[in-house]
């Protein structure tokens, strides 16, 4: 049953996320991937035939049987050579069936994207990063809590990554996604991939909002976070201690940073970070990079 009071932070299905100006590029990727899958299937069949031929050749080449199968041995050796040549050709074709992106950007853009990647590395190194999937308002009287909102979150990993489908001189800034597909930020678009579809979202169409969040932390406080206050586990509406609970205790309130990535096409992801300043600086550099992209009409 859907809780109508909850706000869900989840992007649309991948097939509906692409920016209109990148549909042709997406279709090209689909065509390349379709051809690559067919080549891989041919390579699999060819390699199975190689193994079967090698096995048969090993048997007929066994002494004294080989005395009666000289003509067969010669034929199988010829077939094996042809199969190995075909396998090598298929492997070469499979490697070619990737989208080679010749991303040409100005020195200024390259410098800013380099700074963005450097700042992303700082996000990678912080203690905790979470994907926030839902949020709902609390009834502070009924729930006896000082929290304004209850959120669902899951720790995720950030990393620099490469995609087997995209050849590029730049590594993608990869945001793990707890309730969907990972976000791969390249210099000109965000790449997302599901089991049967892909999305290309133009960087110029993406907005990142930053906010500080004071969070009542019931788990271990990250080492790089700042405790700004404390709250009672069971509290009155005004936040004071609810004395009806004899085993009541205080919980730290920790200041985190949140990034909300969104687009008109349906991107909708919220991340929480234990070190808020690193997240804020990433947002600022992203905005600077996006502004130069728009100005240059890239």
N, C-alpha and C positions, 0 to 999 in steps of 0.2 A: 504493500500500500504506500502511495506517495504521500510524504508529509508536505502539505502545502505551505507550512510555515518555514520550511527550509529554503535557503538559496543555494543552488547547485552551481559550482564552478567547474564546468565541463564543456569542452569544445564540441561543436557539431561533428557528425561523422566525417571522416577524412575526405570522402568523396565530394562533400559539399563545401569544403573549406578554401579551395583554391581561388586566388584573385583572377578576375576575368582576363586581365592582360597577360596572364601566364598560362592560359588554357592550352594554347598551341604547344608550349614547352612541355606541359604535363602530358599531352597526347603523344608527343615525340618520345617521352620517357616510357609511356605505356607500350608503344610500338617496339622500342628497343628491348624492353623487358620481355615482351611476348616472343620475340625472335630469340632472345637469349635462353629462355626456357625450352624452346624447341631444340636449340643447339645442344643444351645440356642433356636432354633426353636422348638425342642421337649419340652423344658422347657416351652416355651410360650404356646404351645397347652395344655400341662398338667395343667398349672395354670388356663387356661380358663376352662378346664373341672372341676377343683376344684371349681371355682366360680359357674359354672352352677349346679354342684351337691349340693353345699352348699345352693344355692337358692331353688332348688327343695326340699331339705330336710327341709328347713325352712317352706316351704308351707305345705308339708304333715304332718309336726310335729305340725301344728297349730291346737289347740283344736276347735271344736270336730272332725275335719277331721282325726286326728291321730288315732282315734278309728278304722277307716276302712282301715288304711294303715300300720298296725304294721309290716307285713312281708316286705313291700316296704321300710319302714324306716330302718329296720335292714339291708337290702341289700344295701341301699344307704350309710349307715354309714360304711359298710365294703368297698365299692367302694371308699369312701372318704379317708379312712385310707390308702388304697393301693396307691391312687393318691398322697397323701401327702408324703408317703415314697419314691415314684418315683421322686417327685419334689426335695426332699432333696438329693437324689442320683445324680440327674442331676446337681444340684447346685455344689455339691462336685466335679463332673467330669469337669465342666466348669472351676472351679478354678485351676484344675490340668493342663488344656490345655493352659499352657503358657510355653515359652521356659525358663527353668531354667538354667541360665548360671553360671557355677562354674568357674569364672574367677580367675585363679591362677597366680599372678604376684609376682615378687621378692619384697623384702622390699624396695629396691632402686626405683623400678618402682612405687610402691605404694606411696612412699614419694613424688616423682616427680608429679604423677597424683594428689596427694593431694594439692601440690603447684599450679598446673595448675587450679584446682577447686577453690582454694583460689583467684587466680588472676582473674578467670572468675567472681567471686563474685564482684571484683572491677569493672569489665566491666559492670556488672548489675547495679551497683550503680552510674555510671556516668550519666550526665544530658541527653545526647542524643546519640542514635545509629540509623543509617540508613542503609537500604539495597539499594545499588546503582544498578540500573537495566539497565541503558544505558548511553553511553557517545558519544559525537560527537565533532569534531573540529569546532570551530567557524570561520566565516569570519569576522574578526575584523573590516574591512572597511565597509562592508555592514551592519553588526549588531551593529556597534558603541559601542563595548564592549571591556573591558580590559581582559576579560576571554579568556583563550586558549581553554577551553572546556565547553560545556553545558552538564550537567548530569541530569538524572532523578533519584530521590531517594524517599524513603518512610520510615518514622520512624517505627522501629520494636522493639520488646521486646526480651530481653535475660532473661533466667531463668534456674534454675535447675529443672529437670523434671524426671518423671518415665513414662515408656510405659506399658500399660496393656498387651502387647505381650511379654515383656521381664522381667524376674525376675533377678535382679542383686543387689549386695550389694552396687553398686555405682550409684548415680544419674547422669543422662546425662547432659552435658553442651548443652543447647538448644538455637540455633540461630534461631530466627524467620525469615521467608523467604517471602518477599512481592510478588514475582513472581514465587513461586513454593512451595515445601514442606519443613517444618522445618528440620534443621540439629540437630540430637541428637548425641553428641560425647560421646561414651563409651570408656573404657580403651583400647579396641582392634579394634574398628571399628566405623564408622559413620553410624547411622541408619536413614533412610528416609522412609516415608510412604505416599503413595497417596491413593485415594479411592479404588483402585483395585490392588495395587502392593506395593512391598517394595524393598529397596536397602540396602545392607551392603557393605560399602567401607572400605577396610583395612586402618588403620591409617598409615601404612608404605607406602602406595601409595598416601598419601595426602601431598600436599605442601601448606604452608601458606607464602605469601609474605607480607611484611609491607612497607609502604611508608608514608612520611609526605605529606600533601596536603594543599596548600594555597587556600582557597575557598572564593570567593566573596559571602558573606552571605546576602541575601535579607530578610531573616527571623530574628527572635529574636536570638541574640547571646547567646549560652549556657553559664551558669554561670561558668563552669569549663574550658572554652576555652580561648585562648589568641588571641587578635587582634594584628596582625603583621604589618598591613598597611591599607590604604584606596584606593578605586578606584572610579572613576566617573561613575555614572549611564550611561551616554552617553560620550564616550571617543573617541579620535583619535586613529590611529593605534599604536602610541607610548605610549598610556596610558594617555596622557594629556587631560585636559578638552575640550570637544567639545562646543565651545562658541555659537554655533547656537541654543542651547537649553537653554533658559533663566531660566527655572525651574530645571536645572541640580543640582544634589546633590551627596554627597559622600556616598559610601557603605563600611562597614568594610570588610577587608580581614582577615579571621580567619584561624589559623593553626589547622587542624584536622589530624587524623591518619586513614589509610585505611588498612584493611586486605583482601587479595585476596586468597580465599580457592579454590584449584583446584586439579584435579586428571586426569590421562590419560583416565580413564573410562568416564569422562565427567562432573565431578563436576566443577562448575564455578560460584562462588558467591563472591561478593565484598561488604564489610561492611565499613561504615565510622563512626568514633567515635569522640565525642567532646573532649575527653581527650586522646591525642595521646600516651602519655607515657604508659598508662595502656594497650593499644592495642599492643604496641611494646614489652612490657614485656610478654604479653600472647604469642605472636609469638615466643619469645626466649625460653620460658618454653616448648611450644609445640615441638619445634625443639629438645630440650634436651630430652624430653620424647620419641620422635620418634627415636632418635639416639640410646637410650638404648634399645628400642624395637627391632630394627634391629640387634644390637650387640648380644642380647640374643636369637635372632631367634624365638621370640614369635609369 
